[in-house]
Amino acid sequence: MKNLVILALGAAALFAADFVAEGDRWWAHIQFLADDKLQGRDTGSEGYREAVKYVAGKMETLGLKPAGTSGYLQAVKFETRQLVEEESSIAIVREGAEEVLDRQDATQSSRADLAPTAEAAMVFVGYGLRVPEAKYDDLAGVDLRGKIAVYVNSTGALDAPGPVKSHVGAASERWAVLKAAGAIGTATIANPRPRAGTAGGRGTATAGTPPGPASPDAAPDAAGAGAGGGPGGGRGPQKAFLLADPELQESVGQKVAITITRRGGDKFFAGSGHTMDEILKLATENQPLPKFPLVGTVRTKAAVKRETLEAPNVAGILPGSDAKLKDEYVIMSAHLDHVGVGRAINGDTIYNGAMDDASGIASVLEIARIMKESGAKPKRSILFLAVAAEEKGELGSRYFASRPTVDRKHIVADINLDMFMPLFDLKWIEVQGLAESTLGDTIREAAKEYGVEVQADKEPDQNRFIRSDQYSFIREGVPALAFKFGYQFGTPEDKIFHDFVRDRYHKPSDDLNQPVDKASAAKFNRIIVSLLERVADSAARPQWKDNSFFKRFAK
């Protein structure tokens, strides 16, 4: 009988929704946000400001309650840093002889807290990880006090679930461990395994590579150019973005931040008894790496140009209806920024970001419209949030999660949409964080209502669980989920998904001239509406599962 009731409810939901009309409404938001006139919505740009006006205006039209510190807007201040190359240098010093390196050997990242001058001994520390829960410690017996930690930016030989590897491999977490061990800086060797978006299709992302939380050792990507390439890639030092609030800057104390190229590796390893090829071969095979001191010291000079700018988050509330629960909040988030204007590809210089992430913002607005116009009375409040600077390292969400416009203790969940990829018929929803909290059980119920199956992240090594704004809330102890359209390996949908990653992700071709399944996007939006209502109306808050690594953040 229960199954018959569920089927009846599902049929009623499908009948009630006009997916074609709702898909057109959803697409209309994308047509505005991803238009060339907005010039790629780079954080702090005029195009971004136009996008802010659009989202705030729609929230007002829908009758959402302003949730910002100033109306619908929450001001967020950023600091930008750019290395002045002609006044900066890296050299290796051995027996009094200085070998100056060029950009083909190594580069510095201005995202770190670079010292004007520094010189220190170097120690190769494998993957640079210390994970007591997995009985794994690259730093055991290593003296890093006052030294530079040289490591391969991968989680390599660590035997742990994907979300755990994603977290401990993030540059901010790795630096916290190395700093606690006494290091004053880092020199990073890129993961030799291919990343998502590289030629060759499906690959393994480098843990901690952008977009990700405070990645001080990823210089080109810090400007917003991610795995698929983007503005400024390879043109020289890029602007790194940080939150201006010093309490939220996670690279404090990192006096040296170097990225070592394949060519430069042997210059660092010279005299150590090890070679770059040896280390890369082991890392490619995810094998344990040796730990050993390097010969000589590294000497750096760094001149950094600093500027400030503002780019707001946008927030509106659908107030809760229950006297006891209305002051608790379910966050519905997506990022409003993209990467702006830059290097031309096929003559096009505007990185429109239609799927990444105008699609998520469009869904936030469409979901808010559906709930308002349906007369929904959720018991808890729903806070609809468009955040800045995701492409700069999840900074807008980091600011909101740390400095929310509502009581932080009363935020119960974050449901985040980032490039959910409505490129084919919705049969499966892939959920990042599915097994981590009770939200996983709730999304299964919501999807079943619409005849859609739920699947876990099929490519956990891509680190998607920490590569978008839900991670900012997770680090504050808030259970969270993120989503992609699902598929089965070897199917046409698999090819469509990975062709997009290869051909359009962080490229100008992520624009309005691409095939999108608008009706399936509308169906997805309805599932998220059901999820939000279930979370908002449940007597109990979402909880981390007892075996979740991320339960440690619960407050």
N, C-alpha and C positions, 0 to 999 in steps of 0.2 A: 504493500500500500504506500509506504514511504517513497519508494522509487517512482510510483505513478504520480505522486504529488510533485516530486522534483521535475519529472518530465513535463507535467502540466504547467508548472511555473516557467520552465524553460521555453516551452512553446508560446506561452503568453508573452514573455519578454521579447522573443523574436518577432512575434506578430505586431507588438506595440511599437517597435522601433522601425523607423523608416531609414534604413542604413544609407540609401542613396542620397536622400536629402541631407542627412546629418554628415555624410562624408563630404558633400559639397560645402557645407558650412565650415567644416574643419579645414578644407583646402583653401577657402577664402582667406583665412588667417595667414596661412603659409604664403599665399600670393602677395600679401602685403609685406610680411616679415622677410621673405627671401627675394624680394624685388631688387633689381640692381640699384634702385635709388637709395637703399639703405646700406650699400657699400660693404656688405658682409658683417655688419653689426659688431665691429671690433669694440672691445671694452673701452669706454670713455669717448668714443667717436660720436660724431653728429648722427650717424646712422643708428648707433646704439641708443642715443637719446630719443630719436624718433620712435624706435621700437618700445622704449619705456612709456612714452606718451600713449602709444597705441594700446598697450596692455593695461595701463592704469585707466584709460578711458573706457575700455571694455568692462573692466571690473566695476567701474562706477555705473555704467549703463545697466549692468546686471543687478545692481543693488547690493553688491558685496560691501561689507563694513570695512572701512580703511583699517589696515593693520600695520602700517608703517610708523616710523617715528615722525614723519611729516606727511600726513594724508596716507596715500597708498605707497609712498616711497620710504625706503630705509636707506639713508645715505651711507655709502661705504667708501672709505678713503684708501687709496693705494699708493704705494711707493714703487717707482720704476727705477731700475738700475741697468746701466749699460757700460760695458767695459770700454775704456778708451785704449784701443789697441796699440797705438804708437807710443803710449806711455806705460805699457804693461809688458811683462815678459815672464817666461819660464826657462829655467836653466837647471841642468844637473851638474853638480860639482863633485869631482873626484880628485883627490890628492892635489888640491889647490887649483886644478884646471876646470874652467867653466865651459860647458857645452850648451849654447843657447839653442832652444828648440823653436821651430816655427809651427804654424797652424796645421801643417801636414803631420806633425808629431803629437801635438797636444794643445788643448785650449783650456781657458779658465771660464768658469761660470759666475756671472755677477749675481745670480740668485743667492749665493752664499754670502756670508758675512766676511768678505775678503779683507785681509790685512793689507795696508799699503806696501809693506815688505815682510817677507817671512823666509826662514830657512830652517829645515828640519830633516832628520833622518827618515827613511821610508821602510815600511814593513809590508810584505805581501801577506794578506790575511785571508786568502782563498775567496770565499763569497762574502766575507765580512758579517756573518750572521751569528747570533747567539739566541737560541730558542730552547729554554729549559724544558718546556713541555714536551718537546720532541727529542730531548736528550741530545741536542746538537749544539756544538760550540766551536766555531772557528777561532775564537779568541783565547781558548784555553792555553795557558802557559806562554802567551804572547805579551811582551811588554810594549804597550803603545803610548806610554806617557811622553807627551811632548812631540809625538811623531806623526807622520802622514800614513794613513791606512790606505794601502793599494788593494783593490779588490775587483772581482768580476761581477758586474751588475746583473746577477741572476740568482735564483734560489737553488740552482744546481742540484746538489746531492741531498738536499733536505727532503725527508720523507714526511710529508704532512698534507692535509687536505688543501685544495686550491685556494679557498679564501684565506687560510692561515698563511700560505706562501705569499699571497698577494699582500697581506698586511705587513708581514715582517720584512718583505722585500722592498717595500716603499722606501724611497730615499730618506724621508723624514724619520721613519722608524729606525732605519739602519744607522743614520747619523746619531740618533739618540743613544744607541748602543755603543757606537764607536767613541762618542764623546764621553760617555760614562767610563769607558776603559782608559781615558786619558788622551785620546787622539786630538790633534789640533786642526786636522784637515783630512781630505780624501783625494785619492787619484783613482779614477774609475775606468775600467776596461768594459766596453759595451758587450752585452750578451752576444755571443757569436751565432746563436740560434735565430732564425728569421722571425721577424715580428709580423703581427697582423698588418695587412695592407701592403706588404712588400711583394715584389714579383714572385710568382710561384704559389700564390694563393694562401691556403691555410698555413699558419706558422705559430710559433710560440712567442708571446710578448715578453719583453724584458720586465721583470718585476720592478715596479717603481718608475717605469718610464712614463712620460706624460701622455695623455692628461692624467695627472695623479697628484697626490698631496705633496706640496712643497718639495719638488724634485730639484735639488741644487746642482745635481751633476748631469743635467741634460740640457746643455746650452741652447742648441738650435730650437728644440721643441718648446722651450720656456716661453717663446714668443707666440706660441699658439700653433706652430706647425707640428702636427702629430704624425702618426705612423704612416699616413698616406702622403706625406709631403705637405707643403703649405707655404704661406708667405714668408719670404726671406730665407728659406732653407738653403744653407750653404753659402750665404752671401757675406758672412762675417758676424761679428758679435751682435746679438739680438737684445732687445729690452727684456729684462726679467721683471715680472710683476710680483709684488708681495703686498700683503695687507700692511697698511701704515701703522696699525696698532702693534707696538713692539712686543706685547704679550702674546701675539699670535704669529710671530715670526719664528719659524722652527729651525732656522739655520744659524742661530746665535752661537758664536764661538767657533764657527767653521772658517778659520782664517785662510785656508787653502782649499780650492775645489777645482780639480783638474780632470778633464776627460782625455784619456790616452787613446790614440789611434792605433790601428794594427801596425802601421809603419813605425810609430814611436815606441811600441812596446819593447822591442829589443834594446832600445837605448836605456830604458828604465831597468831592464833585467840584466844588463851587461855586468859580467863579473860575478853573478849570483849562482851560476851553475844551472840556470833554467832559461828557457826561451819563450818568446811569445807564442810560437807555434805549439809548443808542448802544452802550455796553459790553455790555449784556445781549443786544442783537441780534447782535452779532458773536460772542459766546460761544455763543449758541444755534445759530449756523451753523458752529461750530468754526473760526472764522476767526482769523487772527493778531490780537493786541490791541496797541494802542499802549502805550508806556511814557512816563510823564511825572510830574513832581513835583506834589503837591497843595499848595494854598495854605493856609498856617497850620500849626498844630501840633495834635496830639491830646493831651489832658490826662486822665489817669485816676487814680482812687483805687480801691483794692481792699482790702476787709477779708474775710478768708477764715477760715472755721471749719474746723479740722482735727481729725480723729479717726482712730483706728486700729482695725482688726479683723482677724480671722484666718478663713480658709476653706481647708481643705486640698484638695490633689489626692489622688487614690486610685490606687494602683499595685500590680499583682501580676504575677508573672513565671511563664511556662511555660518552665522551663529547657531550654536547648539540649542536644543529645545528642552533638555532635561535640567531641572534645577541643580542637581548634584553633579552632572557631567558636563555642563555647557562650558565650564572653564578649563576643560581638557581639550587638546587639539590634535587632530590628525593632519599632517602636512601633505599637501599634494604639490610636488615640486617639478621644475624643469629649468634648464638654463636658457637665458635669453641671448647671450652673446654667441658670436662665432669668431672667425679669425681675420676678417677684414679684407683688405686689398693687398696683393703682392705679386709674386712671380707669375708671369703669364704661362698658361698651359693652353695650347691650341688657340692662342690669341686672346684668351679670356683672363682677366686679372682679378675679377671679383669672386671671392669665395662666399657664395650666397648662403650656404648652410641650411638648405631646405629640410633635409632629414635631420641634420645635426645643427641646431635642435629646434628649428622653427616648428617641426612636427610635434615635439613635446609641448611647446608653449601653446600651439593650436589646440592640443588635447586638453591642457589645463583649462583653457577658456571654454572649450566646448563642453567639458564635463561640468564646469561651474554653471553654464547655461542650462544644461539638462536638469541639473539638480534644482536650480532656482525655478525654472518654468514648470517642473513637475510638482512643485510644492513640497519637495522633500523636507522633512523635519528631523534631521539627524540629531541624536541625543548629545553627542559631542560636537564641538565646532570643527569645521573643515577650514583650514588655512591654505589658500591657493597662493603659491609662491613662485615667482620668476626671478632667478638669481643671476647675478653678474659673474663674469670672469671664471667660468668653469674651464674654459680653454687655457687659462693661465695657471691652473693648478687647483681648481675647485675652491676658489677664494671667496666668492660671494656667499656660497653655502656655508663655508667655514665660518665666515663672519656671522651669518644669521644663526647658525647652530650654537655658536659661542656667545653671541650677543643678541638673542632673539627679542622680538618686539612683544612677545607674550612670556609668561612665566615658564622658564626652561623646564622646571620640574613637571609641568603639566603637558608637555609634548609627548604623546604616547606612541606615535609611529610616523614614518616618512615613506610615502609612495612616490617614487621618482621615475620620470620619463626622460630618457635621453636616447634619441636615435633608435626608436623601437622598431623601425624597418618594416613598415606596411607595404611590402613590395609584391605580395602574393596573397592568396586566400588564407584566412586565419583558421587553421586547424589545430595548431599547437601554440601555446605561449611558453617561451623559455623564461625562467625566473631566476635571477641572481639573488642568492640568499634564501632559496627555497627551504633548505633544511636547517636554517639557523634560528628561526623563531616560529611562534604560532601563526604569524602572518602567512607562512607557507600553507598551513591547513586552510586558512581563510580564502586565499586565492584559488585553491583547488575547488572550493565550494562555489565561488563566484563564477569561475570559468565553466564549471559543469552546467550552470544555469543556462549557458549559451551554447552548449554542446562542444566546447573546446577543451582539449586535453592540455595538461600542464606538464612540462618537462624541466629538469634541472639544467643548469648551464653545461652545455656539451663540450665547451672548450675552456675549462677553468684556468688553463695556463695563460689565457689572454688577459687575466686579471680584471675582468670587467666589474667585479664586485667592488673594487676600490677605485675604479677609473671614472667615476661620476659622482654627482652630488650627494647621493645617499650615504656615501662614506663619511661625509662631514657629520651627519647625524649619528651614524653608527659609533663614531669615536666619542660622541657625547652620551652614549648608552641607549640610544633610541633604536628599537627594532625597525628594519627598513627592507624594502624590496626594490628591484629594478627589473626591467623587462626587455625582451626582444621577441619578434615573431619567430616561432619555432619551426623546425623542419627536421627531416630525417636525412642522415648522411647518404650521399649518392643519389639524391632526388634532384629534380629541376630546381626546387626551392633552395636547396643547398648551393647550387651553382649561382642562382640569382643573388643570394645573400653575399657570397664571397666575391662575385664579380663586382658588386657595389663597393665592398671594402677595398678591392684592388683598384677600381677605376674611378670611383667618385668620392670616397671618404677623404675629407680635408682637401678637396680639389674643387676648382670652379664648376665642375660638372655636377656637383651636388646642388642643382638649381631647379627651376620650375619646369625644365624640359626633360623630365625623366618619367618613366612609367611608375605609377603609384596606384595601389588598390584602395581607393578612397572608401568604398563600402566596407572593406575589411577593417580599415582604420576606425570607422564609426562603430563597428561591432566591438573592437578592442576597447574603445572609449566606454561603451556600455558595461563591459566587464569591469573596468576600473571603477565606474559609478557603483556597481554592486559591491565591489571590494570595499570602497570607502564607506558605504552605508553599513555594511556588516561590521567593520572595525569601529565605526562611530557609535553603533547601537549596542555593541556587546557590553555586558555587565562588567567583564574583566578587561583590563588593558592587555595588549599584546605582550608576550613574554619571550625572552630568549630561551631556547632549549637548553637543558642542563649540560648537554655535551657540546654546546657551541663555544668556540674559541672567543667569540665576541661578547659573551656574557660578562666577561671581566670588566667591560666598560659601563655596565648597568649602574645607575646611581640611585 
